[in-house]
Amino acid sequence: LQTIQDVISGRVVIDPDVHANRPELADQLFERLMPEEKTWVRFALDNFDDLTPRENEIAYRVAAAHNTHNIAQALTLTPKTVENYTSRIYDKLGFSEITSETVGLRKAVLLAKVCMIQELRS
């Protein structure tokens, strides 16, 4: 049941029999990023601990492709509040500087990669 809840909330669940060394797997995932992603992901990982517990919770849900309405409903917030949190998350992780001209990087995709690596490191 805990595993199902973790997946629903956007957490990474890996069977230890598949790969017991989570930090090593995180490093391998980072090395497989596209070169233009690495700078953004490295900065975000360095600043991930600056997120508040609520921002952290919302970041994982955004990374798991939950939409604003569903996040708001699950956390008993308004959609506007979730949008504000998401904006603050992107600011803290440096993603607010990503524009449509920035090599086609999508913030939510980068956030998903950051959350996956962060979860494996912790």
Biopython code that builds the backbone (N, CA, C, O; Angstrom):
import numpy as np
from Bio.PDB.StructureBuilder import StructureBuilder

atoms = [
    (1, "LEU", "N", (0.830, -1.193, 0.000)),
    (1, "LEU", "CA", (0.000, 0.000, 0.000)),
    (1, "LEU", "C", (0.874, 1.255, 0.000)),
    (1, "LEU", "O", (0.577, 2.220, -0.705)),
    (2, "GLN", "N", (1.949, 1.244, 0.790)),
    (2, "GLN", "CA", (2.840, 2.401, 0.840)),
    (2, "GLN", "C", (3.465, 2.657, -0.525)),
    (2, "GLN", "O", (3.602, 3.809, -0.935)),
    (3, "THR", "N", (3.839, 1.610, -1.222)),
    (3, "THR", "CA", (4.436, 1.757, -2.547)),
    (3, "THR", "C", (3.461, 2.409, -3.511)),
    (3, "THR", "O", (3.848, 3.278, -4.292)),
    (4, "ILE", "N", (2.210, 2.002, -3.465)),
    (4, "ILE", "CA", (1.189, 2.604, -4.336)),
    (4, "ILE", "C", (1.024, 4.079, -4.012)),
    (4, "ILE", "O", (0.946, 4.908, -4.918)),
    (5, "GLN", "N", (0.972, 4.416, -2.724)),
    (5, "GLN", "CA", (0.847, 5.813, -2.321)),
    (5, "GLN", "C", (2.066, 6.622, -2.759)),
    (5, "GLN", "O", (1.933, 7.770, -3.183)),
    (6, "ASP", "N", (3.247, 6.027, -2.656)),
    (6, "ASP", "CA", (4.467, 6.715, -3.091)),
    (6, "ASP", "C", (4.428, 7.010, -4.586)),
    (6, "ASP", "O", (4.782, 8.110, -5.011)),
    (7, "VAL", "N", (4.005, 6.049, -5.376)),
    (7, "VAL", "CA", (3.929, 6.240, -6.827)),
    (7, "VAL", "C", (2.903, 7.316, -7.164)),
    (7, "VAL", "O", (3.166, 8.174, -8.007)),
    (8, "ILE", "N", (1.760, 7.283, -6.533)),
    (8, "ILE", "CA", (0.713, 8.279, -6.790)),
    (8, "ILE", "C", (1.218, 9.686, -6.477)),
    (8, "ILE", "O", (0.872, 10.640, -7.173)),
    (9, "SER", "N", (2.032, 9.816, -5.437)),
    (9, "SER", "CA", (2.527, 11.149, -5.065)),
    (9, "SER", "C", (3.781, 11.544, -5.838)),
    (9, "SER", "O", (4.381, 12.583, -5.561)),
    (10, "GLY", "N", (4.182, 10.711, -6.815)),
    (10, "GLY", "CA", (5.287, 11.082, -7.687)),
    (10, "GLY", "C", (6.646, 10.585, -7.247)),
    (10, "GLY", "O", (7.657, 10.973, -7.833)),
    (11, "ARG", "N", (6.701, 9.747, -6.243)),
    (11, "ARG", "CA", (7.981, 9.220, -5.753)),
    (11, "ARG", "C", (8.493, 8.117, -6.672)),
    (11, "ARG", "O", (7.722, 7.467, -7.377)),
    (12, "VAL", "N", (9.798, 7.921, -6.649)),
    (12, "VAL", "CA", (10.441, 6.872, -7.422)),
    (12, "VAL", "C", (10.519, 5.624, -6.553)),
    (12, "VAL", "O", (11.029, 5.669, -5.434)),
    (13, "VAL", "N", (10.017, 4.525, -7.067)),
    (13, "VAL", "CA", (10.052, 3.268, -6.337)),
    (13, "VAL", "C", (10.831, 2.265, -7.178)),
    (13, "VAL", "O", (10.455, 1.952, -8.307)),
    (14, "ILE", "N", (11.923, 1.768, -6.603)),
    (14, "ILE", "CA", (12.759, 0.801, -7.308)),
    (14, "ILE", "C", (12.975, -0.390, -6.387)),
    (14, "ILE", "O", (13.383, -0.241, -5.236)),
    (15, "ASP", "N", (12.697, -1.560, -6.911)),
    (15, "ASP", "CA", (12.901, -2.791, -6.159)),
    (15, "ASP", "C", (14.393, -2.944, -5.869)),
    (15, "ASP", "O", (15.198, -2.907, -6.800)),
    (16, "PRO", "N", (14.788, -3.116, -4.594)),
    (16, "PRO", "CA", (16.212, -3.248, -4.267)),
    (16, "PRO", "C", (16.868, -4.440, -4.957)),
    (16, "PRO", "O", (18.081, -4.441, -5.165)),
    (17, "ASP", "N", (16.083, -5.454, -5.315)),
    (17, "ASP", "CA", (16.647, -6.588, -6.037)),
    (17, "ASP", "C", (17.064, -6.202, -7.447)),
    (17, "ASP", "O", (17.927, -6.848, -8.043)),
    (18, "VAL", "N", (16.452, -5.146, -7.985)),
    (18, "VAL", "CA", (16.790, -4.682, -9.330)),
    (18, "VAL", "C", (18.063, -3.845, -9.281)),
    (18, "VAL", "O", (18.962, -4.027, -10.102)),
    (19, "HIS", "N", (18.138, -2.936, -8.329)),
    (19, "HIS", "CA", (19.317, -2.076, -8.209)),
    (19, "HIS", "C", (19.415, -1.605, -6.762)),
    (19, "HIS", "O", (18.655, -0.737, -6.333)),
    (20, "ALA", "N", (20.342, -2.174, -6.023)),
    (20, "ALA", "CA", (20.440, -1.886, -4.595)),
    (20, "ALA", "C", (21.122, -0.557, -4.291)),
    (20, "ALA", "O", (20.883, 0.023, -3.232)),
    (21, "ASN", "N", (21.962, -0.065, -5.191)),
    (21, "ASN", "CA", (22.713, 1.157, -4.917)),
    (21, "ASN", "C", (22.026, 2.353, -5.576)),
    (21, "ASN", "O", (22.320, 2.709, -6.717)),
    (22, "ARG", "N", (21.115, 2.957, -4.835)),
    (22, "ARG", "CA", (20.323, 4.066, -5.378)),
    (22, "ARG", "C", (21.171, 5.280, -5.756)),
    (22, "ARG", "O", (20.946, 5.852, -6.823)),
    (23, "PRO", "N", (22.144, 5.703, -4.924)),
    (23, "PRO", "CA", (22.977, 6.851, -5.326)),
    (23, "PRO", "C", (23.749, 6.583, -6.628)),
    (23, "PRO", "O", (23.912, 7.483, -7.452)),
    (24, "GLU", "N", (24.215, 5.361, -6.804)),
    (24, "GLU", "CA", (24.919, 5.019, -8.043)),
    (24, "GLU", "C", (23.966, 5.117, -9.239)),
    (24, "GLU", "O", (24.342, 5.612, -10.302)),
    (25, "LEU", "N", (22.749, 4.646, -9.058)),
    (25, "LEU", "CA", (21.754, 4.741, -10.123)),
    (25, "LEU", "C", (21.448, 6.202, -10.434)),
    (25, "LEU", "O", (21.288, 6.567, -11.599)),
    (26, "ALA", "N", (21.365, 7.044, -9.399)),
    (26, "ALA", "CA", (21.141, 8.482, -9.610)),
    (26, "ALA", "C", (22.256, 9.081, -10.451)),
    (26, "ALA", "O", (22.000, 9.860, -11.369)),
    (27, "ASP", "N", (23.491, 8.718, -10.138)),
    (27, "ASP", "CA", (24.631, 9.221, -10.911)),
    (27, "ASP", "C", (24.576, 8.744, -12.360)),
    (27, "ASP", "O", (24.887, 9.501, -13.279)),
    (28, "GLN", "N", (24.182, 7.500, -12.558)),
    (28, "GLN", "CA", (24.065, 6.966, -13.919)),
    (28, "GLN", "C", (22.981, 7.712, -14.702)),
    (28, "GLN", "O", (23.165, 8.028, -15.877)),
    (29, "LEU", "N", (21.863, 7.989, -14.052)),
    (29, "LEU", "CA", (20.789, 8.736, -14.716)),
    (29, "LEU", "C", (21.260, 10.141, -15.082)),
    (29, "LEU", "O", (20.975, 10.634, -16.173)),
    (30, "PHE", "N", (21.980, 10.782, -14.165)),
    (30, "PHE", "CA", (22.484, 12.127, -14.448)),
    (30, "PHE", "C", (23.419, 12.095, -15.656)),
    (30, "PHE", "O", (23.339, 12.965, -16.523)),
    (31, "GLU", "N", (24.285, 11.124, -15.716)),
    (31, "GLU", "CA", (25.239, 11.036, -16.825)),
    (31, "GLU", "C", (24.554, 10.790, -18.165)),
    (31, "GLU", "O", (25.119, 11.106, -19.212)),
    (32, "ARG", "N", (23.361, 10.237, -18.146)),
    (32, "ARG", "CA", (22.629, 9.968, -19.388)),
    (32, "ARG", "C", (21.777, 11.144, -19.858)),
    (32, "ARG", "O", (21.128, 11.062, -20.901)),
    (33, "LEU", "N", (21.775, 12.231, -19.101)),
    (33, "LEU", "CA", (21.038, 13.423, -19.525)),
    (33, "LEU", "C", (21.672, 14.004, -20.777)),
    (33, "LEU", "O", (22.863, 13.819, -21.031)),
    (34, "MET", "N", (20.868, 14.704, -21.549)),
    (34, "MET", "CA", (21.416, 15.420, -22.693)),
    (34, "MET", "C", (22.328, 16.526, -22.165)),
    (34, "MET", "O", (22.068, 17.086, -21.100)),
    (35, "PRO", "N", (23.386, 16.842, -22.897)),
    (35, "PRO", "CA", (24.324, 17.876, -22.414)),
    (35, "PRO", "C", (23.634, 19.192, -22.055)),
    (35, "PRO", "O", (23.996, 19.823, -21.062)),
    (36, "GLU", "N", (22.649, 19.613, -22.844)),
    (36, "GLU", "CA", (21.985, 20.883, -22.549)),
    (36, "GLU", "C", (21.098, 20.801, -21.312)),
    (36, "GLU", "O", (20.703, 21.836, -20.775)),
    (37, "GLU", "N", (20.776, 19.600, -20.849)),
    (37, "GLU", "CA", (19.976, 19.443, -19.632)),
    (37, "GLU", "C", (20.830, 19.469, -18.365)),
    (37, "GLU", "O", (20.369, 19.905, -17.310)),
    (38, "LYS", "N", (22.054, 19.012, -18.470)),
    (38, "LYS", "CA", (22.884, 18.814, -17.279)),
    (38, "LYS", "C", (23.072, 20.080, -16.454)),
    (38, "LYS", "O", (23.013, 20.025, -15.225)),
    (39, "THR", "N", (23.294, 21.206, -17.094)),
    (39, "THR", "CA", (23.491, 22.455, -16.352)),
    (39, "THR", "C", (22.254, 22.799, -15.536)),
    (39, "THR", "O", (22.351, 23.153, -14.361)),
    (40, "TRP", "N", (21.088, 22.692, -16.173)),
    (40, "TRP", "CA", (19.832, 23.010, -15.484)),
    (40, "TRP", "C", (19.574, 22.038, -14.335)),
    (40, "TRP", "O", (19.210, 22.453, -13.234)),
    (41, "VAL", "N", (19.763, 20.754, -14.592)),
    (41, "VAL", "CA", (19.491, 19.735, -13.578)),
    (41, "VAL", "C", (20.491, 19.855, -12.422)),
    (41, "VAL", "O", (20.094, 19.738, -11.262)),
    (42, "ARG", "N", (21.756, 20.081, -12.707)),
    (42, "ARG", "CA", (22.764, 20.230, -11.650)),
    (42, "ARG", "C", (22.391, 21.411, -10.736)),
    (42, "ARG", "O", (22.433, 21.283, -9.513)),
    (43, "PHE", "N", (22.028, 22.554, -11.328)),
    (43, "PHE", "CA", (21.651, 23.722, -10.533)),
    (43, "PHE", "C", (20.427, 23.404, -9.671)),
    (43, "PHE", "O", (20.390, 23.735, -8.486)),
    (44, "ALA", "N", (19.432, 22.763, -10.276)),
    (44, "ALA", "CA", (18.212, 22.436, -9.541)),
    (44, "ALA", "C", (18.504, 21.468, -8.392)),
    (44, "ALA", "O", (17.969, 21.633, -7.296)),
    (45, "LEU", "N", (19.339, 20.469, -8.631)),
    (45, "LEU", "CA", (19.691, 19.533, -7.564)),
    (45, "LEU", "C", (20.423, 20.241, -6.429)),
    (45, "LEU", "O", (20.196, 19.944, -5.257)),
    (46, "ASP", "N", (21.291, 21.166, -6.776)),
    (46, "ASP", "CA", (22.021, 21.924, -5.752)),
    (46, "ASP", "C", (21.097, 22.789, -4.904)),
    (46, "ASP", "O", (21.429, 23.126, -3.768)),
    (47, "ASN", "N", (19.940, 23.148, -5.450)),
    (47, "ASN", "CA", (19.013, 24.041, -4.744)),
    (47, "ASN", "C", (17.739, 23.346, -4.274)),
    (47, "ASN", "O", (16.855, 23.992, -3.712)),
    (48, "PHE", "N", (17.637, 22.052, -4.497)),
    (48, "PHE", "CA", (16.417, 21.322, -4.170)),
    (48, "PHE", "C", (16.088, 21.387, -2.681)),
    (48, "PHE", "O", (14.915, 21.432, -2.309)),
    (49, "ASP", "N", (17.099, 21.391, -1.834)),
    (49, "ASP", "CA", (16.851, 21.442, -0.390)),
    (49, "ASP", "C", (16.289, 22.780, 0.068)),
    (49, "ASP", "O", (15.849, 22.903, 1.211)),
    (50, "ASP", "N", (16.297, 23.791, -0.810)),
    (50, "ASP", "CA", (15.704, 25.089, -0.474)),
    (50, "ASP", "C", (14.180, 25.072, -0.561)),
    (50, "ASP", "O", (13.521, 26.006, -0.105)),
    (51, "LEU", "N", (13.622, 24.015, -1.144)),
    (51, "LEU", "CA", (12.162, 23.925, -1.240)),
    (51, "LEU", "C", (11.573, 23.649, 0.137)),
    (51, "LEU", "O", (12.137, 22.897, 0.933)),
    (52, "THR", "N", (10.434, 24.270, 0.400)),
    (52, "THR", "CA", (9.709, 23.989, 1.635)),
    (52, "THR", "C", (9.080, 22.596, 1.508)),
    (52, "THR", "O", (8.996, 22.054, 0.406)),
    (53, "PRO", "N", (8.639, 22.016, 2.630)),
    (53, "PRO", "CA", (7.966, 20.705, 2.530)),
    (53, "PRO", "C", (6.774, 20.720, 1.563)),
    (53, "PRO", "O", (6.582, 19.759, 0.818)),
    (54, "ARG", "N", (5.980, 21.783, 1.562)),
    (54, "ARG", "CA", (4.826, 21.852, 0.656)),
    (54, "ARG", "C", (5.294, 21.978, -0.798)),
    (54, "ARG", "O", (4.735, 21.337, -1.688)),
    (55, "GLU", "N", (6.318, 22.802, -1.037)),
    (55, "GLU", "CA", (6.859, 22.930, -2.392)),
    (55, "GLU", "C", (7.416, 21.593, -2.868)),
    (55, "GLU", "O", (7.243, 21.220, -4.029)),
    (56, "ASN", "N", (8.074, 20.885, -1.982)),
    (56, "ASN", "CA", (8.620, 19.575, -2.312)),
    (56, "ASN", "C", (7.498, 18.622, -2.730)),
    (56, "ASN", "O", (7.608, 17.916, -3.733)),
    (57, "GLU", "N", (6.431, 18.616, -1.953)),
    (57, "GLU", "CA", (5.284, 17.756, -2.244)),
    (57, "GLU", "C", (4.679, 18.101, -3.603)),
    (57, "GLU", "O", (4.352, 17.205, -4.382)),
    (58, "ILE", "N", (4.533, 19.366, -3.885)),
    (58, "ILE", "CA", (3.954, 19.789, -5.160)),
    (58, "ILE", "C", (4.920, 19.508, -6.302)),
    (58, "ILE", "O", (4.495, 19.117, -7.389)),
    (59, "ALA", "N", (6.211, 19.704, -6.068)),
    (59, "ALA", "CA", (7.208, 19.428, -7.112)),
    (59, "ALA", "C", (7.118, 17.978, -7.571)),
    (59, "ALA", "O", (7.145, 17.704, -8.771)),
    (60, "TYR", "N", (7.012, 17.048, -6.625)),
    (60, "TYR", "CA", (6.918, 15.635, -7.000)),
    (60, "TYR", "C", (5.628, 15.339, -7.758)),
    (60, "TYR", "O", (5.619, 14.502, -8.660)),
    (61, "ARG", "N", (4.567, 16.002, -7.408)),
    (61, "ARG", "CA", (3.302, 15.779, -8.119)),
    (61, "ARG", "C", (3.357, 16.360, -9.537)),
    (61, "ARG", "O", (2.863, 15.743, -10.481)),
    (62, "VAL", "N", (3.955, 17.537, -9.685)),
    (62, "VAL", "CA", (4.128, 18.115, -11.029)),
    (62, "VAL", "C", (5.025, 17.197, -11.860)),
    (62, "VAL", "O", (4.757, 16.943, -13.035)),
    (63, "ALA", "N", (6.086, 16.708, -11.234)),
    (63, "ALA", "CA", (7.014, 15.811, -11.922)),
    (63, "ALA", "C", (6.336, 14.520, -12.363)),
    (63, "ALA", "O", (6.725, 13.918, -13.364)),
    (64, "ALA", "N", (5.325, 14.099, -11.615)),
    (64, "ALA", "CA", (4.583, 12.887, -11.962)),
    (64, "ALA", "C", (3.453, 13.176, -12.944)),
    (64, "ALA", "O", (2.603, 12.318, -13.181)),
    (65, "ALA", "N", (3.439, 14.377, -13.515)),
    (65, "ALA", "CA", (2.480, 14.800, -14.537)),
    (65, "ALA", "C", (1.054, 14.965, -14.012)),
    (65, "ALA", "O", (0.089, 14.817, -14.761)),
    (66, "HIS", "N", (0.929, 15.271, -12.726)),
    (66, "HIS", "CA", (-0.393, 15.609, -12.210)),
    (66, "HIS", "C", (-0.710, 17.031, -12.656)),
    (66, "HIS", "O", (0.171, 17.891, -12.656)),
    (67, "ASN", "N", (-1.946, 17.282, -13.033)),
    (67, "ASN", "CA", (-2.295, 18.641, -13.450)),
    (67, "ASN", "C", (-2.660, 19.497, -12.235)),
    (67, "ASN", "O", (-2.890, 18.987, -11.138)),
    (68, "THR", "N", (-2.705, 20.786, -12.458)),
    (68, "THR", "CA", (-2.940, 21.745, -11.380)),
    (68, "THR", "C", (-4.221, 21.439, -10.615)),
    (68, "THR", "O", (-4.235, 21.469, -9.385)),
    (69, "HIS", "N", (-5.292, 21.145, -11.339)),
    (69, "HIS", "CA", (-6.581, 20.870, -10.686)),
    (69, "HIS", "C", (-6.482, 19.642, -9.779)),
    (69, "HIS", "O", (-6.974, 19.666, -8.651)),
    (70, "ASN", "N", (-5.854, 18.577, -10.262)),
    (70, "ASN", "CA", (-5.739, 17.358, -9.458)),
    (70, "ASN", "C", (-4.851, 17.562, -8.237)),
    (70, "ASN", "O", (-5.137, 17.038, -7.160)),
    (71, "ILE", "N", (-3.776, 18.324, -8.405)),
    (71, "ILE", "CA", (-2.913, 18.618, -7.259)),
    (71, "ILE", "C", (-3.693, 19.425, -6.227)),
    (71, "ILE", "O", (-3.641, 19.136, -5.032)),
    (72, "ALA", "N", (-4.406, 20.426, -6.693)),
    (72, "ALA", "CA", (-5.195, 21.267, -5.789)),
    (72, "ALA", "C", (-6.214, 20.428, -5.021)),
    (72, "ALA", "O", (-6.379, 20.586, -3.811)),
    (73, "GLN", "N", (-6.882, 19.550, -5.726)),
    (73, "GLN", "CA", (-7.900, 18.708, -5.091)),
    (73, "GLN", "C", (-7.266, 17.756, -4.070)),
    (73, "GLN", "O", (-7.787, 17.594, -2.967)),
    (74, "ALA", "N", (-6.160, 17.135, -4.432)),
    (74, "ALA", "CA", (-5.503, 16.176, -3.538)),
    (74, "ALA", "C", (-4.964, 16.839, -2.275)),
    (74, "ALA", "O", (-4.945, 16.228, -1.207)),
    (75, "LEU", "N", (-4.528, 18.085, -2.400)),
    (75, "LEU", "CA", (-3.905, 18.771, -1.266)),
    (75, "LEU", "C", (-4.828, 19.811, -0.624)),
    (75, "LEU", "O", (-4.401, 20.588, 0.229)),
    (76, "THR", "N", (-6.073, 19.815, -1.036)),
    (76, "THR", "CA", (-7.082, 20.786, -0.564)),
    (76, "THR", "C", (-6.569, 22.222, -0.652)),
    (76, "THR", "O", (-6.579, 22.970, 0.325)),
    (77, "LEU", "N", (-6.126, 22.578, -1.846)),
    (77, "LEU", "CA", (-5.681, 23.933, -2.163)),
    (77, "LEU", "C", (-6.501, 24.430, -3.349)),
    (77, "LEU", "O", (-7.205, 23.657, -3.997)),
    (78, "THR", "N", (-6.403, 25.710, -3.622)),
    (78, "THR", "CA", (-7.026, 26.228, -4.837)),
    (78, "THR", "C", (-6.040, 26.043, -5.994)),
    (78, "THR", "O", (-4.829, 26.001, -5.777)),
    (79, "PRO", "N", (-6.553, 25.933, -7.210)),
    (79, "PRO", "CA", (-5.647, 25.836, -8.358)),
    (79, "PRO", "C", (-4.672, 27.013, -8.432)),
    (79, "PRO", "O", (-3.512, 26.830, -8.802)),
    (80, "LYS", "N", (-5.127, 28.210, -8.089)),
    (80, "LYS", "CA", (-4.249, 29.382, -8.119)),
    (80, "LYS", "C", (-3.100, 29.228, -7.115)),
    (80, "LYS", "O", (-1.970, 29.623, -7.404)),
    (81, "THR", "N", (-3.378, 28.669, -5.963)),
    (81, "THR", "CA", (-2.331, 28.436, -4.968)),
    (81, "THR", "C", (-1.301, 27.447, -5.509)),
    (81, "THR", "O", (-0.098, 27.642, -5.333)),
    (82, "VAL", "N", (-1.767, 26.397, -6.161)),
    (82, "VAL", "CA", (-0.853, 25.420, -6.754)),
    (82, "VAL", "C", (-0.006, 26.094, -7.829)),
    (82, "VAL", "O", (1.195, 25.838, -7.915)),
    (83, "GLU", "N", (-0.608, 26.946, -8.645)),
    (83, "GLU", "CA", (0.145, 27.675, -9.672)),
    (83, "GLU", "C", (1.217, 28.558, -9.037)),
    (83, "GLU", "O", (2.338, 28.642, -9.540)),
    (84, "ASN", "N", (0.868, 29.220, -7.923)),
    (84, "ASN", "CA", (1.840, 30.058, -7.220)),
    (84, "ASN", "C", (2.998, 29.221, -6.674)),
    (84, "ASN", "O", (4.162, 29.601, -6.798)),
    (85, "TYR", "N", (2.671, 28.094, -6.078)),
    (85, "TYR", "CA", (3.722, 27.203, -5.579)),
    (85, "TYR", "C", (4.612, 26.729, -6.728)),
    (85, "TYR", "O", (5.837, 26.724, -6.606)),
    (86, "THR", "N", (4.003, 26.335, -7.829)),
    (86, "THR", "CA", (4.767, 25.840, -8.967)),
    (86, "THR", "C", (5.710, 26.918, -9.491)),
    (86, "THR", "O", (6.857, 26.632, -9.834)),
    (87, "SER", "N", (5.234, 28.133, -9.552)),
    (87, "SER", "CA", (6.075, 29.244, -9.987)),
    (87, "SER", "C", (7.262, 29.431, -9.046)),
    (87, "SER", "O", (8.388, 29.641, -9.499)),
    (88, "ARG", "N", (7.013, 29.356, -7.728)),
    (88, "ARG", "CA", (8.098, 29.490, -6.753)),
    (88, "ARG", "C", (9.097, 28.341, -6.867)),
    (88, "ARG", "O", (10.302, 28.542, -6.722)),
    (89, "ILE", "N", (8.592, 27.141, -7.127)),
    (89, "ILE", "CA", (9.473, 25.981, -7.306)),
    (89, "ILE", "C", (10.390, 26.220, -8.493)),
    (89, "ILE", "O", (11.602, 26.031, -8.394)),
    (90, "TYR", "N", (9.810, 26.637, -9.624)),
    (90, "TYR", "CA", (10.613, 26.895, -10.816)),
    (90, "TYR", "C", (11.627, 28.018, -10.569)),
    (90, "TYR", "O", (12.752, 27.964, -11.066)),
    (91, "ASP", "N", (11.226, 29.026, -9.806)),
    (91, "ASP", "CA", (12.167, 30.115, -9.470)),
    (91, "ASP", "C", (13.346, 29.583, -8.655)),
    (91, "ASP", "O", (14.503, 29.855, -8.976)),
    (92, "LYS", "N", (13.048, 28.833, -7.611)),
    (92, "LYS", "CA", (14.096, 28.336, -6.720)),
    (92, "LYS", "C", (15.045, 27.372, -7.437)),
    (92, "LYS", "O", (16.235, 27.322, -7.129)),
    (93, "LEU", "N", (14.515, 26.613, -8.388)),
    (93, "LEU", "CA", (15.338, 25.622, -9.080)),
    (93, "LEU", "C", (15.984, 26.170, -10.348)),
    (93, "LEU", "O", (16.682, 25.450, -11.063)),
    (94, "GLY", "N", (15.742, 27.458, -10.620)),
    (94, "GLY", "CA", (16.373, 28.100, -11.774)),
    (94, "GLY", "C", (15.643, 27.900, -13.086)),
    (94, "GLY", "O", (16.129, 28.333, -14.130)),
    (95, "PHE", "N", (14.488, 27.256, -13.059)),
    (95, "PHE", "CA", (13.761, 26.965, -14.297)),
    (95, "PHE", "C", (12.978, 28.159, -14.822)),
    (95, "PHE", "O", (12.518, 28.137, -15.964)),
    (96, "SER", "N", (12.816, 29.200, -14.012)),
    (96, "SER", "CA", (12.073, 30.366, -14.478)),
    (96, "SER", "C", (12.817, 31.065, -15.612)),
    (96, "SER", "O", (12.227, 31.838, -16.367)),
    (97, "GLU", "N", (14.120, 30.790, -15.727)),
    (97, "GLU", "CA", (14.921, 31.381, -16.799)),
    (97, "GLU", "C", (14.788, 30.632, -18.119)),
    (97, "GLU", "O", (15.266, 31.100, -19.152)),
    (98, "ILE", "N", (14.141, 29.472, -18.087)),
    (98, "ILE", "CA", (13.962, 28.691, -19.306)),
    (98, "ILE", "C", (12.849, 29.330, -20.123)),
    (98, "ILE", "O", (11.732, 29.518, -19.641)),
    (99, "THR", "N", (13.167, 29.654, -21.343)),
    (99, "THR", "CA", (12.182, 30.231, -22.256)),
    (99, "THR", "C", (11.937, 29.255, -23.394)),
    (99, "THR", "O", (12.631, 28.246, -23.517)),
    (100, "SER", "N", (10.961, 29.554, -24.212)),
    (100, "SER", "CA", (10.662, 28.670, -25.343)),
    (100, "SER", "C", (11.836, 28.587, -26.305)),
    (100, "SER", "O", (11.942, 27.640, -27.084)),
    (101, "GLU", "N", (12.710, 29.573, -26.252)),
    (101, "GLU", "CA", (13.877, 29.565, -27.134)),
    (101, "GLU", "C", (15.031, 28.746, -26.559)),
    (101, "GLU", "O", (16.000, 28.469, -27.265)),
    (102, "THR", "N", (14.939, 28.354, -25.287)),
    (102, "THR", "CA", (16.039, 27.663, -24.621)),
    (102, "THR", "C", (16.045, 26.189, -25.016)),
    (102, "THR", "O", (15.487, 25.340, -24.320)),
    (103, "VAL", "N", (16.666, 25.916, -26.109)),
    (103, "VAL", "CA", (16.853, 24.557, -26.632)),
    (103, "VAL", "C", (15.696, 23.597, -26.426)),
    (103, "VAL", "O", (15.914, 22.399, -26.247)),
    (104, "GLY", "N", (14.505, 24.087, -26.446)),
    (104, "GLY", "CA", (13.339, 23.221, -26.382)),
    (104, "GLY", "C", (13.151, 22.476, -25.073)),
    (104, "GLY", "O", (12.407, 21.496, -25.029)),
    (105, "LEU", "N", (13.800, 22.909, -24.015)),
    (105, "LEU", "CA", (13.655, 22.220, -22.738)),
    (105, "LEU", "C", (12.316, 22.569, -22.102)),
    (105, "LEU", "O", (11.928, 23.735, -22.042)),
    (106, "ARG", "N", (11.623, 21.549, -21.632)),
    (106, "ARG", "CA", (10.357, 21.772, -20.946)),
    (106, "ARG", "C", (10.582, 21.683, -19.450)),
    (106, "ARG", "O", (11.209, 20.742, -18.963)),
    (107, "LYS", "N", (10.070, 22.661, -18.724)),
    (107, "LYS", "CA", (10.293, 22.736, -17.291)),
    (107, "LYS", "C", (9.811, 21.486, -16.557)),
    (107, "LYS", "O", (10.525, 20.957, -15.706)),
    (108, "ALA", "N", (8.618, 21.014, -16.875)),
    (108, "ALA", "CA", (8.063, 19.858, -16.171)),
    (108, "ALA", "C", (8.889, 18.601, -16.414)),
    (108, "ALA", "O", (9.034, 17.772, -15.516)),
    (109, "VAL", "N", (9.426, 18.454, -17.613)),
    (109, "VAL", "CA", (10.263, 17.287, -17.915)),
    (109, "VAL", "C", (11.563, 17.368, -17.120)),
    (109, "VAL", "O", (12.005, 16.375, -16.542)),
    (110, "LEU", "N", (12.167, 18.543, -17.093)),
    (110, "LEU", "CA", (13.384, 18.719, -16.291)),
    (110, "LEU", "C", (13.094, 18.478, -14.816)),
    (110, "LEU", "O", (13.888, 17.847, -14.119)),
    (111, "LEU", "N", (11.963, 18.977, -14.342)),
    (111, "LEU", "CA", (11.598, 18.778, -12.941)),
    (111, "LEU", "C", (11.437, 17.295, -12.645)),
    (111, "LEU", "O", (11.844, 16.836, -11.578)),
    (112, "ALA", "N", (10.859, 16.548, -13.553)),
    (112, "ALA", "CA", (10.704, 15.104, -13.359)),
    (112, "ALA", "C", (12.063, 14.432, -13.224)),
    (112, "ALA", "O", (12.243, 13.559, -12.375)),
    (113, "LYS", "N", (13.008, 14.828, -14.046)),
    (113, "LYS", "CA", (14.356, 14.249, -13.983)),
    (113, "LYS", "C", (15.042, 14.633, -12.681)),
    (113, "LYS", "O", (15.709, 13.805, -12.061)),
    (114, "VAL", "N", (14.883, 15.874, -12.267)),
    (114, "VAL", "CA", (15.473, 16.334, -11.002)),
    (114, "VAL", "C", (14.886, 15.553, -9.834)),
    (114, "VAL", "O", (15.623, 15.080, -8.969)),
    (115, "CYS", "N", (13.569, 15.416, -9.805)),
    (115, "CYS", "CA", (12.920, 14.704, -8.705)),
    (115, "CYS", "C", (13.352, 13.243, -8.656)),
    (115, "CYS", "O", (13.557, 12.689, -7.576)),
    (116, "MET", "N", (13.488, 12.623, -9.816)),
    (116, "MET", "CA", (13.905, 11.231, -9.849)),
    (116, "MET", "C", (15.316, 11.076, -9.284)),
    (116, "MET", "O", (15.564, 10.202, -8.453)),
    (117, "ILE", "N", (16.220, 11.909, -9.727)),
    (117, "ILE", "CA", (17.599, 11.829, -9.241)),
    (117, "ILE", "C", (17.664, 12.166, -7.751)),
    (117, "ILE", "O", (18.356, 11.495, -6.985)),
    (118, "GLN", "N", (16.939, 13.207, -7.350)),
    (118, "GLN", "CA", (16.917, 13.611, -5.937)),
    (118, "GLN", "C", (16.368, 12.480, -5.058)),
    (118, "GLN", "O", (16.914, 12.193, -3.992)),
    (119, "GLU", "N", (15.319, 11.863, -5.501)),
    (119, "GLU", "CA", (14.711, 10.771, -4.723)),
    (119, "GLU", "C", (15.679, 9.599, -4.580)),
    (119, "GLU", "O", (15.757, 8.983, -3.517)),
    (120, "LEU", "N", (16.402, 9.297, -5.627)),
    (120, "LEU", "CA", (17.353, 8.190, -5.576)),
    (120, "LEU", "C", (18.552, 8.515, -4.674)),
    (120, "LEU", "O", (19.129, 7.619, -4.058)),
    (121, "ARG", "N", (18.914, 9.774, -4.603)),
    (121, "ARG", "CA", (20.040, 10.174, -3.757)),
    (121, "ARG", "C", (19.682, 10.195, -2.279)),
    (121, "ARG", "O", (20.560, 10.078, -1.425)),
    (122, "SER", "N", (18.411, 10.341, -1.977)),
    (122, "SER", "CA", (18.036, 10.467, -0.553)),
    (122, "SER", "C", (17.770, 9.117, 0.088)),
    (122, "SER", "O", (17.446, 9.050, 1.274)),
]
sb = StructureBuilder()
sb.init_structure("model")
sb.init_model(0)
sb.init_chain("A")
sb.init_seg("    ")
for serial, (resi, resn, name, xyz) in enumerate(atoms, 1):
    if name == "N":
        sb.init_residue(resn, " ", resi, " ")
    sb.init_atom(name, np.array(xyz, "f"), 0.0, 1.0, " ", f" {name:<3s}", serial, name[0])
structure = sb.get_structure()
